[in-house]
Amino acid sequence: MQKTIVLVVLVTILMVLPAFGMTYKSTYPTSCSELWVAVKDVLSNPDNYEIKQNDEAKMHAEYGVRHSAHVNVSGALLQRTNKVTLVPKGSGCEMQVVSNYSGWEHNDQGDFKKRVDDALVKTPAPGQAAKPADAK
């Protein structure tokens, strides 16, 4: 009886933990409309992401991360829908990413941010030529 209660409590905890995804905030000196172009470019890669919901007006998207495989069972159980929202901050923009999973074999939030940073370098601002990816 006691083992059953402990098992039920552990399973409940594993199911509830993903609901408490962390919100990661990164501030960019660019406008949200420019950053949104980079975010959409990153999310358009079907090898990495599956867009579940997209709201252009609110600059918000919900997406699933595609992993080739999870090394452990908890990784597969904790994988949930991630969210990105852009919020104007002065003359810049804050990217808020809610990521429910990060483990030793995957870093969903960190991978997404790096891809957005890379896309932002490649995405030209209105009226400008694209920058080479290796330019600093």
C-alpha positions as CSV (number, residue, x, y, z in Angstrom):
1,M,0.0,0.0,0.0
2,Q,2.7,2.4,0.9
3,K,4.7,1.7,-2.2
4,T,1.6,2.4,-4.3
5,I,1.2,5.8,-2.7
6,V,4.8,6.7,-3.2
7,L,4.6,5.6,-6.9
8,V,1.4,7.7,-7.4
9,V,3.1,10.7,-5.8
10,L,6.2,10.3,-8.0
11,V,4.1,9.9,-11.2
12,T,2.0,13.0,-10.3
13,I,5.2,15.1,-9.7
14,L,6.6,14.0,-13.1
15,M,3.3,15.1,-14.8
16,V,3.0,18.4,-13.0
17,L,6.6,19.6,-13.3
18,P,6.4,20.5,-17.0
19,A,3.6,23.0,-16.3
20,F,6.2,25.1,-14.5
21,G,8.3,25.9,-17.6
22,M,10.9,28.6,-17.1
23,T,10.6,32.0,-18.9
24,Y,13.9,33.1,-20.4
25,K,14.3,36.7,-21.4
26,S,16.8,38.2,-23.8
27,T,16.9,41.8,-24.8
28,Y,17.9,42.9,-28.3
29,P,18.7,46.4,-29.6
30,T,16.6,45.8,-32.7
31,S,12.9,46.5,-33.2
32,C,10.4,43.7,-32.5
33,S,9.3,43.6,-36.1
34,E,12.9,42.9,-37.2
35,L,13.4,40.3,-34.5
36,W,10.0,38.7,-35.4
37,V,11.3,38.1,-39.0
38,A,14.3,36.2,-37.5
39,V,12.0,34.2,-35.1
40,K,9.7,33.2,-37.9
41,D,12.7,32.2,-40.1
42,V,14.0,29.9,-37.3
43,L,10.5,28.4,-36.6
44,S,10.1,27.7,-40.3
45,N,12.7,25.0,-40.2
46,P,10.7,21.7,-40.1
47,D,13.8,19.7,-39.1
48,N,13.9,21.7,-35.7
49,Y,10.4,23.0,-35.0
50,E,6.7,22.4,-35.5
51,I,4.6,25.6,-35.2
52,K,1.5,24.8,-33.2
53,Q,0.1,28.4,-33.0
54,N,1.2,31.7,-34.5
55,D,-0.2,35.1,-33.8
56,E,1.4,37.7,-36.1
57,A,-0.3,40.7,-34.4
58,K,0.9,39.8,-30.9
59,M,4.3,38.4,-32.2
60,H,3.7,35.2,-30.3
61,A,4.2,31.6,-31.3
62,E,3.8,28.2,-29.7
63,Y,6.0,25.5,-31.1
64,G,7.2,21.9,-30.5
65,V,10.8,21.1,-30.7
66,R,11.8,18.1,-32.8
67,H,14.5,16.0,-31.3
68,S,15.9,13.0,-33.1
69,A,15.8,11.0,-29.9
70,H,15.7,11.4,-26.2
71,V,18.5,9.6,-24.3
72,N,16.4,9.1,-21.2
73,V,12.7,8.6,-20.4
74,S,12.3,11.8,-18.4
75,G,13.4,13.8,-21.5
76,A,10.5,12.3,-23.5
77,L,8.1,12.9,-20.6
78,L,9.1,16.5,-20.0
79,Q,8.9,17.6,-23.6
80,R,6.1,20.0,-24.0
81,T,5.1,23.0,-26.2
82,N,7.4,25.9,-26.0
83,K,6.3,29.6,-26.5
84,V,8.0,32.7,-27.7
85,T,6.7,36.3,-27.3
86,L,8.3,39.5,-28.4
87,V,7.8,42.6,-26.1
88,P,8.9,46.1,-27.0
89,K,11.4,47.5,-24.5
90,G,12.3,51.1,-25.3
91,S,13.9,51.2,-28.7
92,G,14.7,47.5,-28.5
93,C,12.8,44.3,-28.0
94,E,12.7,41.6,-25.4
95,M,12.3,37.9,-26.5
96,Q,10.5,35.9,-23.9
97,V,10.9,32.1,-24.4
98,V,9.0,29.7,-22.2
99,S,10.8,26.4,-22.4
100,N,9.8,23.4,-20.4
101,Y,12.7,21.1,-21.1
102,S,16.4,21.4,-20.8
103,G,18.6,18.4,-20.1
104,W,22.1,17.3,-20.7
105,E,21.3,16.1,-24.2
106,H,19.1,19.0,-25.3
107,N,18.9,22.7,-24.4
108,D,15.7,23.9,-26.1
109,Q,15.9,27.5,-24.9
110,G,19.6,27.9,-25.6
111,D,19.4,26.3,-29.0
112,F,16.4,28.4,-30.0
113,K,18.1,31.7,-28.9
114,K,21.3,30.8,-30.8
115,R,19.3,30.1,-33.9
116,V,17.5,33.4,-33.6
117,D,20.8,35.2,-33.0
118,D,22.2,33.6,-36.2
119,A,19.1,34.4,-38.2
120,L,19.1,38.0,-37.0
121,V,22.7,38.4,-38.4
122,K,21.6,37.0,-41.7
123,T,18.3,38.9,-41.9
124,P,18.7,42.4,-43.4
125,A,16.9,45.3,-41.8
126,P,14.6,47.2,-44.2
127,G,16.7,49.0,-46.8
128,Q,19.9,47.2,-45.9
129,A,21.9,44.4,-47.6
130,A,22.2,41.0,-45.7
131,K,25.3,40.7,-43.5
132,P,27.6,37.7,-44.0
133,A,27.0,35.1,-41.3
134,D,30.7,35.3,-40.1
135,A,30.7,39.1,-39.9
136,K,31.1,40.5,-36.4
